[in-house]
Amino acid sequence: MHATFHATAIRRKWRLIRPVALALLVTMALPATALAASFKVTPHIANHTPTIGVKWPVMLTVTSGRKKLNGAVKYEFLFEGSVVSHQAGHSFTRGLYRDTMIFPSNSLGQPLTLRILVTVPKYGTEHIDWKITTKK
């Protein structure tokens, strides 16, 4: 009888401890992702209507608080929410990224989204979506 009582007491304690144990496990799993420092990407792009065949400048500032970060940029072009093109960008230092794009004639009038993917070591990846429609 004593062993049965002991097993019942353990089950009752486990019912009380289980939510706390689960919360502790979730908290222990979070630091790998949730505690990774985030960063801010600020676009400096003139407009949403690049002209076919003309250089269209793209500039970004990438910071975490007052710290200017180093990293790399890649591009994706989306049409109606689906990625239709992957394009290489390049790396940047001291929080400043500059590039120019030239849009081909077959993109004329197409409603596209330029997705700018910014990756910073130890901080992760952030992205900006910039809606564009090319013109002549």
Protein Blocks (a to p, Z undefined) as FASTA:
>chain_A
ZZmmmmmmmmmmmmmmmmmmmmmmmmmmmmmmmmpccdddddddfblcdcehiacddddd
ddehjbccdddddddddeehiafbdcdddddeehiacddddddfklgopacdddddddde
hkbpcdddddddddZZ
